Amino acid sequence: ACNDVVKKPKLDAHWGKCHSPFTCIDCNKTFNGPPQYKGHTSCISEAEKYQKSLYKGPKTVRRLLLL
């Protein structure tokens, strides 16, 4: 496990070197490989999750933490 933080567009290249499971920082979901993360197209931040309709901030860019 390398514990690098990688944005989704660079994940394929990093997966080629690392081959370890990774977790989406925004929604805390863990993925074991490309078939799982490629389908992960939307999630919500902690602020959106807990503030619900009160949340007014920008949408976040998904970042993945490689475990």
Phi and psi restraints in degrees (range 20) as a CNS / XPLOR table:
assign (resid 1 and name C) (resid 2 and name N)
       (resid 2 and name CA) (resid 2 and name C) 1.0 -99.8 20.0 2
assign (resid 2 and name N) (resid 2 and name CA)
       (resid 2 and name C) (resid 3 and name N) 1.0 -18.6 20.0 2
assign (resid 2 and name C) (resid 3 and name N)
       (resid 3 and name CA) (resid 3 and name C) 1.0 60.1 20.0 2
assign (resid 3 and name N) (resid 3 and name CA)
       (resid 3 and name C) (resid 4 and name N) 1.0 24.2 20.0 2
assign (resid 3 and name C) (resid 4 and name N)
       (resid 4 and name CA) (resid 4 and name C) 1.0 -76.6 20.0 2
assign (resid 4 and name N) (resid 4 and name CA)
       (resid 4 and name C) (resid 5 and name N) 1.0 151.0 20.0 2
assign (resid 4 and name C) (resid 5 and name N)
       (resid 5 and name CA) (resid 5 and name C) 1.0 -105.8 20.0 2
assign (resid 5 and name N) (resid 5 and name CA)
       (resid 5 and name C) (resid 6 and name N) 1.0 122.2 20.0 2
assign (resid 5 and name C) (resid 6 and name N)
       (resid 6 and name CA) (resid 6 and name C) 1.0 -131.5 20.0 2
assign (resid 6 and name N) (resid 6 and name CA)
       (resid 6 and name C) (resid 7 and name N) 1.0 135.6 20.0 2
assign (resid 6 and name C) (resid 7 and name N)
       (resid 7 and name CA) (resid 7 and name C) 1.0 -75.4 20.0 2
assign (resid 7 and name N) (resid 7 and name CA)
       (resid 7 and name C) (resid 8 and name N) 1.0 152.2 20.0 2
assign (resid 7 and name C) (resid 8 and name N)
       (resid 8 and name CA) (resid 8 and name C) 1.0 -54.2 20.0 2
assign (resid 8 and name N) (resid 8 and name CA)
       (resid 8 and name C) (resid 9 and name N) 1.0 -40.1 20.0 2
assign (resid 8 and name C) (resid 9 and name N)
       (resid 9 and name CA) (resid 9 and name C) 1.0 -60.9 20.0 2
assign (resid 9 and name N) (resid 9 and name CA)
       (resid 9 and name C) (resid 10 and name N) 1.0 -23.2 20.0 2
assign (resid 9 and name C) (resid 10 and name N)
       (resid 10 and name CA) (resid 10 and name C) 1.0 -99.7 20.0 2
assign (resid 10 and name N) (resid 10 and name CA)
       (resid 10 and name C) (resid 11 and name N) 1.0 4.1 20.0 2
assign (resid 10 and name C) (resid 11 and name N)
       (resid 11 and name CA) (resid 11 and name C) 1.0 -69.2 20.0 2
assign (resid 11 and name N) (resid 11 and name CA)
       (resid 11 and name C) (resid 12 and name N) 1.0 -38.2 20.0 2
assign (resid 11 and name C) (resid 12 and name N)
       (resid 12 and name CA) (resid 12 and name C) 1.0 -58.8 20.0 2
assign (resid 12 and name N) (resid 12 and name CA)
       (resid 12 and name C) (resid 13 and name N) 1.0 -45.1 20.0 2
assign (resid 12 and name C) (resid 13 and name N)
       (resid 13 and name CA) (resid 13 and name C) 1.0 -64.0 20.0 2
assign (resid 13 and name N) (resid 13 and name CA)
       (resid 13 and name C) (resid 14 and name N) 1.0 -41.1 20.0 2
assign (resid 13 and name C) (resid 14 and name N)
       (resid 14 and name CA) (resid 14 and name C) 1.0 -69.8 20.0 2
assign (resid 14 and name N) (resid 14 and name CA)
       (resid 14 and name C) (resid 15 and name N) 1.0 -37.5 20.0 2
assign (resid 14 and name C) (resid 15 and name N)
       (resid 15 and name CA) (resid 15 and name C) 1.0 -59.6 20.0 2
assign (resid 15 and name N) (resid 15 and name CA)
       (resid 15 and name C) (resid 16 and name N) 1.0 -35.2 20.0 2
assign (resid 15 and name C) (resid 16 and name N)
       (resid 16 and name CA) (resid 16 and name C) 1.0 -61.7 20.0 2
assign (resid 16 and name N) (resid 16 and name CA)
       (resid 16 and name C) (resid 17 and name N) 1.0 -26.7 20.0 2
assign (resid 16 and name C) (resid 17 and name N)
       (resid 17 and name CA) (resid 17 and name C) 1.0 -95.4 20.0 2
assign (resid 17 and name N) (resid 17 and name CA)
       (resid 17 and name C) (resid 18 and name N) 1.0 -35.9 20.0 2
assign (resid 17 and name C) (resid 18 and name N)
       (resid 18 and name CA) (resid 18 and name C) 1.0 -100.2 20.0 2
assign (resid 18 and name N) (resid 18 and name CA)
       (resid 18 and name C) (resid 19 and name N) 1.0 -45.9 20.0 2
assign (resid 18 and name C) (resid 19 and name N)
       (resid 19 and name CA) (resid 19 and name C) 1.0 55.3 20.0 2
assign (resid 19 and name N) (resid 19 and name CA)
       (resid 19 and name C) (resid 20 and name N) 1.0 32.0 20.0 2
assign (resid 19 and name C) (resid 20 and name N)
       (resid 20 and name CA) (resid 20 and name C) 1.0 -111.2 20.0 2
assign (resid 20 and name N) (resid 20 and name CA)
       (resid 20 and name C) (resid 21 and name N) 1.0 158.2 20.0 2
assign (resid 20 and name C) (resid 21 and name N)
       (resid 21 and name CA) (resid 21 and name C) 1.0 -60.7 20.0 2
assign (resid 21 and name N) (resid 21 and name CA)
       (resid 21 and name C) (resid 22 and name N) 1.0 156.9 20.0 2
assign (resid 21 and name C) (resid 22 and name N)
       (resid 22 and name CA) (resid 22 and name C) 1.0 -141.5 20.0 2
assign (resid 22 and name N) (resid 22 and name CA)
       (resid 22 and name C) (resid 23 and name N) 1.0 160.1 20.0 2
assign (resid 22 and name C) (resid 23 and name N)
       (resid 23 and name CA) (resid 23 and name C) 1.0 -126.4 20.0 2
assign (resid 23 and name N) (resid 23 and name CA)
       (resid 23 and name C) (resid 24 and name N) 1.0 136.3 20.0 2
assign (resid 23 and name C) (resid 24 and name N)
       (resid 24 and name CA) (resid 24 and name C) 1.0 -72.6 20.0 2
assign (resid 24 and name N) (resid 24 and name CA)
       (resid 24 and name C) (resid 25 and name N) 1.0 124.5 20.0 2
assign (resid 24 and name C) (resid 25 and name N)
       (resid 25 and name CA) (resid 25 and name C) 1.0 -66.6 20.0 2
assign (resid 25 and name N) (resid 25 and name CA)
       (resid 25 and name C) (resid 26 and name N) 1.0 -33.7 20.0 2
assign (resid 25 and name C) (resid 26 and name N)
       (resid 26 and name CA) (resid 26 and name C) 1.0 -73.6 20.0 2
assign (resid 26 and name N) (resid 26 and name CA)
       (resid 26 and name C) (resid 27 and name N) 1.0 -40.2 20.0 2
assign (resid 26 and name C) (resid 27 and name N)
       (resid 27 and name CA) (resid 27 and name C) 1.0 -116.8 20.0 2
assign (resid 27 and name N) (resid 27 and name CA)
       (resid 27 and name C) (resid 28 and name N) 1.0 -1.9 20.0 2
assign (resid 27 and name C) (resid 28 and name N)
       (resid 28 and name CA) (resid 28 and name C) 1.0 65.8 20.0 2
assign (resid 28 and name N) (resid 28 and name CA)
       (resid 28 and name C) (resid 29 and name N) 1.0 27.8 20.0 2
assign (resid 28 and name C) (resid 29 and name N)
       (resid 29 and name CA) (resid 29 and name C) 1.0 -94.4 20.0 2
assign (resid 29 and name N) (resid 29 and name CA)
       (resid 29 and name C) (resid 30 and name N) 1.0 135.9 20.0 2
assign (resid 29 and name C) (resid 30 and name N)
       (resid 30 and name CA) (resid 30 and name C) 1.0 -99.2 20.0 2
assign (resid 30 and name N) (resid 30 and name CA)
       (resid 30 and name C) (resid 31 and name N) 1.0 138.9 20.0 2
assign (resid 30 and name C) (resid 31 and name N)
       (resid 31 and name CA) (resid 31 and name C) 1.0 -123.3 20.0 2
assign (resid 31 and name N) (resid 31 and name CA)
       (resid 31 and name C) (resid 32 and name N) 1.0 142.7 20.0 2
assign (resid 31 and name C) (resid 32 and name N)
       (resid 32 and name CA) (resid 32 and name C) 1.0 -97.4 20.0 2
assign (resid 32 and name N) (resid 32 and name CA)
       (resid 32 and name C) (resid 33 and name N) 1.0 -11.1 20.0 2
assign (resid 32 and name C) (resid 33 and name N)
       (resid 33 and name CA) (resid 33 and name C) 1.0 -178.8 20.0 2
assign (resid 33 and name N) (resid 33 and name CA)
       (resid 33 and name C) (resid 34 and name N) 1.0 179.6 20.0 2
assign (resid 33 and name C) (resid 34 and name N)
       (resid 34 and name CA) (resid 34 and name C) 1.0 -54.9 20.0 2
assign (resid 34 and name N) (resid 34 and name CA)
       (resid 34 and name C) (resid 35 and name N) 1.0 -40.3 20.0 2
assign (resid 34 and name C) (resid 35 and name N)
       (resid 35 and name CA) (resid 35 and name C) 1.0 -59.0 20.0 2
assign (resid 35 and name N) (resid 35 and name CA)
       (resid 35 and name C) (resid 36 and name N) 1.0 -32.6 20.0 2
assign (resid 35 and name C) (resid 36 and name N)
       (resid 36 and name CA) (resid 36 and name C) 1.0 -78.3 20.0 2
assign (resid 36 and name N) (resid 36 and name CA)
       (resid 36 and name C) (resid 37 and name N) 1.0 -46.6 20.0 2
assign (resid 36 and name C) (resid 37 and name N)
       (resid 37 and name CA) (resid 37 and name C) 1.0 -75.8 20.0 2
assign (resid 37 and name N) (resid 37 and name CA)
       (resid 37 and name C) (resid 38 and name N) 1.0 -26.7 20.0 2
assign (resid 37 and name C) (resid 38 and name N)
       (resid 38 and name CA) (resid 38 and name C) 1.0 -63.9 20.0 2
assign (resid 38 and name N) (resid 38 and name CA)
       (resid 38 and name C) (resid 39 and name N) 1.0 -28.7 20.0 2
assign (resid 38 and name C) (resid 39 and name N)
       (resid 39 and name CA) (resid 39 and name C) 1.0 -82.9 20.0 2
assign (resid 39 and name N) (resid 39 and name CA)
       (resid 39 and name C) (resid 40 and name N) 1.0 -7.7 20.0 2
assign (resid 39 and name C) (resid 40 and name N)
       (resid 40 and name CA) (resid 40 and name C) 1.0 -85.0 20.0 2
assign (resid 40 and name N) (resid 40 and name CA)
       (resid 40 and name C) (resid 41 and name N) 1.0 90.5 20.0 2
assign (resid 40 and name C) (resid 41 and name N)
       (resid 41 and name CA) (resid 41 and name C) 1.0 -106.7 20.0 2
assign (resid 41 and name N) (resid 41 and name CA)
       (resid 41 and name C) (resid 42 and name N) 1.0 -12.2 20.0 2
assign (resid 41 and name C) (resid 42 and name N)
       (resid 42 and name CA) (resid 42 and name C) 1.0 -151.5 20.0 2
assign (resid 42 and name N) (resid 42 and name CA)
       (resid 42 and name C) (resid 43 and name N) 1.0 145.5 20.0 2
assign (resid 42 and name C) (resid 43 and name N)
       (resid 43 and name CA) (resid 43 and name C) 1.0 -157.1 20.0 2
assign (resid 43 and name N) (resid 43 and name CA)
       (resid 43 and name C) (resid 44 and name N) 1.0 175.0 20.0 2
assign (resid 43 and name C) (resid 44 and name N)
       (resid 44 and name CA) (resid 44 and name C) 1.0 -121.4 20.0 2
assign (resid 44 and name N) (resid 44 and name CA)
       (resid 44 and name C) (resid 45 and name N) 1.0 153.6 20.0 2
assign (resid 44 and name C) (resid 45 and name N)
       (resid 45 and name CA) (resid 45 and name C) 1.0 -79.7 20.0 2
assign (resid 45 and name N) (resid 45 and name CA)
       (resid 45 and name C) (resid 46 and name N) 1.0 170.1 20.0 2
assign (resid 45 and name C) (resid 46 and name N)
       (resid 46 and name CA) (resid 46 and name C) 1.0 -61.2 20.0 2
assign (resid 46 and name N) (resid 46 and name CA)
       (resid 46 and name C) (resid 47 and name N) 1.0 -40.1 20.0 2
assign (resid 46 and name C) (resid 47 and name N)
       (resid 47 and name CA) (resid 47 and name C) 1.0 -61.6 20.0 2
assign (resid 47 and name N) (resid 47 and name CA)
       (resid 47 and name C) (resid 48 and name N) 1.0 -44.8 20.0 2
assign (resid 47 and name C) (resid 48 and name N)
       (resid 48 and name CA) (resid 48 and name C) 1.0 -64.1 20.0 2
assign (resid 48 and name N) (resid 48 and name CA)
       (resid 48 and name C) (resid 49 and name N) 1.0 -39.1 20.0 2
assign (resid 48 and name C) (resid 49 and name N)
       (resid 49 and name CA) (resid 49 and name C) 1.0 -64.7 20.0 2
assign (resid 49 and name N) (resid 49 and name CA)
       (resid 49 and name C) (resid 50 and name N) 1.0 -45.4 20.0 2
assign (resid 49 and name C) (resid 50 and name N)
       (resid 50 and name CA) (resid 50 and name C) 1.0 -90.2 20.0 2
assign (resid 50 and name N) (resid 50 and name CA)
       (resid 50 and name C) (resid 51 and name N) 1.0 -26.6 20.0 2
assign (resid 50 and name C) (resid 51 and name N)
       (resid 51 and name CA) (resid 51 and name C) 1.0 -92.1 20.0 2
assign (resid 51 and name N) (resid 51 and name CA)
       (resid 51 and name C) (resid 52 and name N) 1.0 -14.5 20.0 2
assign (resid 51 and name C) (resid 52 and name N)
       (resid 52 and name CA) (resid 52 and name C) 1.0 47.7 20.0 2
assign (resid 52 and name N) (resid 52 and name CA)
       (resid 52 and name C) (resid 53 and name N) 1.0 -118.4 20.0 2
assign (resid 52 and name C) (resid 53 and name N)
       (resid 53 and name CA) (resid 53 and name C) 1.0 -71.8 20.0 2
assign (resid 53 and name N) (resid 53 and name CA)
       (resid 53 and name C) (resid 54 and name N) 1.0 -13.5 20.0 2
assign (resid 53 and name C) (resid 54 and name N)
       (resid 54 and name CA) (resid 54 and name C) 1.0 -79.5 20.0 2
assign (resid 54 and name N) (resid 54 and name CA)
       (resid 54 and name C) (resid 55 and name N) 1.0 -16.5 20.0 2
assign (resid 54 and name C) (resid 55 and name N)
       (resid 55 and name CA) (resid 55 and name C) 1.0 -66.7 20.0 2
assign (resid 55 and name N) (resid 55 and name CA)
       (resid 55 and name C) (resid 56 and name N) 1.0 129.4 20.0 2
assign (resid 55 and name C) (resid 56 and name N)
       (resid 56 and name CA) (resid 56 and name C) 1.0 -125.2 20.0 2
assign (resid 56 and name N) (resid 56 and name CA)
       (resid 56 and name C) (resid 57 and name N) 1.0 0.9 20.0 2
assign (resid 56 and name C) (resid 57 and name N)
       (resid 57 and name CA) (resid 57 and name C) 1.0 -76.5 20.0 2
assign (resid 57 and name N) (resid 57 and name CA)
       (resid 57 and name C) (resid 58 and name N) 1.0 175.7 20.0 2
assign (resid 57 and name C) (resid 58 and name N)
       (resid 58 and name CA) (resid 58 and name C) 1.0 -73.1 20.0 2
assign (resid 58 and name N) (resid 58 and name CA)
       (resid 58 and name C) (resid 59 and name N) 1.0 157.4 20.0 2
assign (resid 58 and name C) (resid 59 and name N)
       (resid 59 and name CA) (resid 59 and name C) 1.0 -67.4 20.0 2
assign (resid 59 and name N) (resid 59 and name CA)
       (resid 59 and name C) (resid 60 and name N) 1.0 146.0 20.0 2
assign (resid 59 and name C) (resid 60 and name N)
       (resid 60 and name CA) (resid 60 and name C) 1.0 -94.4 20.0 2
assign (resid 60 and name N) (resid 60 and name CA)
       (resid 60 and name C) (resid 61 and name N) 1.0 154.7 20.0 2
assign (resid 60 and name C) (resid 61 and name N)
       (resid 61 and name CA) (resid 61 and name C) 1.0 -84.7 20.0 2
assign (resid 61 and name N) (resid 61 and name CA)
       (resid 61 and name C) (resid 62 and name N) 1.0 130.8 20.0 2
assign (resid 61 and name C) (resid 62 and name N)
       (resid 62 and name CA) (resid 62 and name C) 1.0 -71.1 20.0 2
assign (resid 62 and name N) (resid 62 and name CA)
       (resid 62 and name C) (resid 63 and name N) 1.0 132.0 20.0 2
assign (resid 62 and name C) (resid 63 and name N)
       (resid 63 and name CA) (resid 63 and name C) 1.0 -123.7 20.0 2
assign (resid 63 and name N) (resid 63 and name CA)
       (resid 63 and name C) (resid 64 and name N) 1.0 143.5 20.0 2
assign (resid 63 and name C) (resid 64 and name N)
       (resid 64 and name CA) (resid 64 and name C) 1.0 -117.6 20.0 2
assign (resid 64 and name N) (resid 64 and name CA)
       (resid 64 and name C) (resid 65 and name N) 1.0 133.5 20.0 2
assign (resid 64 and name C) (resid 65 and name N)
       (resid 65 and name CA) (resid 65 and name C) 1.0 -98.7 20.0 2
assign (resid 65 and name N) (resid 65 and name CA)
       (resid 65 and name C) (resid 66 and name N) 1.0 121.6 20.0 2
assign (resid 65 and name C) (resid 66 and name N)
       (resid 66 and name CA) (resid 66 and name C) 1.0 -85.9 20.0 2
assign (resid 66 and name N) (resid 66 and name CA)
       (resid 66 and name C) (resid 67 and name N) 1.0 125.3 20.0 2
